[in-house]
Amino acid sequence: MAEAIMKRLYGTRTYVQSAGVRSDQEIDGFAITACKEIGVELSRHRTRSFDQMGGWGDDLGSFDLILALSPASHHLALDLGRPHALRVEFWPILDPTGMGTSREERLGFYRQARDMILRRLVERWGPGRDGWTGTDHR
């Protein structure tokens, strides 16, 4: 969600790639729905790991900043970024995976995670293109 939201906010003003500790997961349908509600297309995105990024030619040394959204990704980013002197920020974002029992409850947790990401991005870098903040689609 974070990569897609950031691309919607800032377009080509910044280069952003999302990576996780593992890449064995499909994009969750709840994440797709939560992002679609604010005008962010997520269905074409694919998960990738830090290892896959390197294999596809993305050198961590070419990035200025890593935003880690989970404790596991934070620890891995610190380890991988050390040789490159990368800045790593940890943003503790709710992991909605497996939370809730009903469809609406589960979607509610994904909305919370989406809104946490959106809020942090706008706080850090300001409104997006044309002043978009994601709140005008609700």
N, C-alpha and C positions, 0 to 999 in steps of 0.2 A: 504494500500500500504506500509506503513512504516514497519509493522511487516514482511511482505514477503521480502521486500528489505533488511532489516537488517539480516534476516535469510540467505538470499543468500550471503550477504557480509561476515558474520562472522560465519555462521554455528553454531556448538555446543559450540563455545568459550564463548557464552553468552546465557542466558535464556531470551527470550523476549515474551511478550504477548501484544497484542493490545486490547485496550478497549476504548469505547467511552461513551458519556453521555447517548446515547440511543443505543439499539441493534435491533431496528425494521426495519432496512434497509438491503436489500440484497447487496452483492458486486456488484457494478456497472459494467456493461459491458465495459464501457470506461476505467475504472481502470484496468480491466482484460487485455484489449488490450494494454494499455500503458505499463503495466508491462511486458507483453509477449514480447514486442519489445526489451526489454533489457535482456531477458532470465529469467524472474522471474515469477514463476507460482503463480497465485492468484485465479484461479477459484475454488479451493477446500477450500479456507479460508471462514470463517463465522464471521459475526460481533458479538460482545459481549459487554455488558455494564460492568461498574465497579461492579454493583450489582451482575451480573451473575458470574463474576470472583470469588467473595466471595462464592457464592453458589456452585461453582465447585471446591472449595478447594484452590484457589489461594489467599493466605493471602498477602495483600499489604505490611505487615511488612517484608515479605521475599524479597522484591525488594529493590535495591539500589537507583534506579533513575526512575522517571517518566518523560517522554518527552511528553509534551502537545502540540498539533498542532493546537488547536483552543482556542479562549478565554473561551468558555464554559467548555472545558475539563481542561483548566488550573485552573479555579476557583474550579471545582470539585476536581481535584487532590490535590490542596492545602488543601481543607477541609478534604478530606479522608486521606491524608498523614500526617496530623498534629499529630495524636496520635503516629505515628510510626517514627517521625522525618525523613521522607523521603525527599530526594532532589527532587525538581521539577524544570525542565527547560521548558520555554515556547519558542517554535520555531514557529513563525507565518508563517504557510504554507498556500498558496492559497487553498481555498475550491472551487474546480471546479464544484461542484454540481449545475446544472441548468444554467451554463454559456455557452454562445454561442448559435447560432441558427442552423447552419448547422452541420452535422455530423463531418466534418473535423475541424470546429471551436471548437466544444465541445471536440473532441479528443486532440486538441492543448492545451486546458486548463488543461486536465488531464496529458498531457506530461509535462507541466510546473510544476504542483504540484509534479509529480514523480521526476523530476530533482531537484527540491528544496529539497525534502527529501533526495535523494541520495547525493547531494552535502553536506548537513549538516552532514549526517552520516559519510561521508569520512573525512570531516574537523575535526569532533570530535574524531573519532577513527581510522582514517587512512584507507588505501586500505584494501579490503577484502581478503579472501582466495586467494592465488595465485596471489595477486596483483590486483584482479578484482575491478574495480571502476564503472562498468555499462556503461561506455562510449564506450567500445570496441564493443558493439552490435549495434551501430547506423549506 
